[in-house]
Amino acid sequence: MNKNKELAELLFGHITKQPEYYEEKYPKRGLPEGAAVTRIGPSPTGFVHLGNLYNAIIGERLAHQSGGTFFLRIEDTDAKREVEGAAQLVISAMDFFGIRFDEGATADSDNGEYGPYRQRLRKEIYQCYAKKLVEEGMAYPCFCTEDELAAMREEQMSKKLNFGYYGEWAKCRDLSFDEIKAKIENGEPYVLRFRSQGDEKNHVEVFDGIRGTLKVSENYQDFVLLKSDGIPTYHFAHVIDDHLMRTTHVVRGEEWLATLPIHIQLFDTLGFERPIYCHTAVLMKMDGGTKRKLSKRKDPELGLDYYRKEGYAPRAVWEYLLTVLNSNFEEWRAANPDAPIDDFKFTLEKMSNSGALFDIMKFEDVSREVLLRTPASEIYDEFAEWLREYDPEFCEIFTRDREYSEKILDVGRHAARPRKDLTSWKQARQFLSFYFPETFEIEDAYPERVSESDRKEIFRRYLDTFDMGDDSSEWFQKIRDITADLGYAVKPKDFKKNPDMYKGSVSDVSAAIRVALTGRTNSPDLWEICQIIGEDEMRARIERA
Ligand code: GLU
């Protein structure tokens, strides 16, 4: 038996299958030409972030626009970072945003022909390919301890050399079979390293679906394939999994660009067809005039649960991310305001590869637009569902009279220049509070230019002349009359021109009424509010004021 084969048996005697077995078990997918197979591969850390969703949207669109397959793989090779129930967390977070997987990990099992979809359950598969690499002389066990590696690093640093395990530094590279055998019999732990034939000075071309053709240096490091517990590193697991799961497009964050040479080298060495890599830009935000990465510690908006808790409509987040992802999305939306979002044709070509800017103000604008396009009856349902979970008390009030609540959701939305009052459910909860007696309160101050006695006089006359049957202009004419009678300017610009001749203007007079009726200096149309809350409530509020 040749030495490599002998070594392979020594290390992986328990592996009896051949790679061919898996190649057959997971055949090329019978999908139509051009259909994309994509995935997300989150680590089960318990934190699902915006980047996960961002990449998921790209993968989902590529697959589902082309009649392909989109799946979920749980990358749990790092047991230390794992949190219980994390897979379920990912699934429900994605589900909330309308991201559906065709196959992959489920809460506690699997769905699909290409599984298992949890990396730790695939140990035997990785080891089968690792065995093949050892047989071919392309991998070897390394017994260097943490301390030895640290000392090596120190020395490399002092000599100003590249860090890592390569060339003359790769001490275990040339251990003889007998040396290895002795160490193993001695119970020494080891990792399995790739025997790189690469040279830093060589360049390799890699096609990236977002960035175009990249030129990267060849990998020359003997990187780790399997850790001492036989579990693969990300690099090895990625290559084996995306090959066997027949992924066509690997959509992942740009933090993986640095190790791309390793992945390419593995694909090529193993004789696998390379996937199309799509490295997405890191999500950035503006912070005091400078761009920086979104941070888990500083920016709550990085966590996906933020959107659920704040009560943003999931499709608003999706819609906003599409504006960030594809430069032509906004234009498309302007031309097709009512089209379902899936009608938009997402393309990799329209993606920018410089840092993607997440602008929360812009996001809120998009959210307001999205809610404006949503019929009141749908808003009612979504809002009520959110309230049930986050504010049951207000939920009871809000759902007492569906007709009434739908009416208040619609205030000002059908005007020529429609109001965009609603941004999120949390904000809506605050915004709509004045429509209900239980939650109405005076929040803002009365206008300064109106004295207390004038205010009383305004309210008295307002009640005297108020007639529910008045239309909006008749109603306003009465306010104008009160304004003039009490020595305020009917036209605000007259007051501006001659501030000494008036106590104030019609805006002060209506502001006094507005605060009394809504508790705020800023609100939708007062006449409409009177129509909605009804005469009794209107009179009660003014009288109390
Ligand atoms: N587990 C990797 C991560 O969370 C996935 C990268 C990939 O999609 O290949 O970054």
Boltz pocket constraint, residues with backbone or C-beta under 6 A from the ligand:
constraints:
  - pocket:
      binder: B
      contacts: [[A, 39], [A, 40], [A, 41], [A, 42], [A, 43], [A, 75], [A, 238], [A, 250], [A, 251], [A, 252], [A, 253]]
      max_distance: 6.0
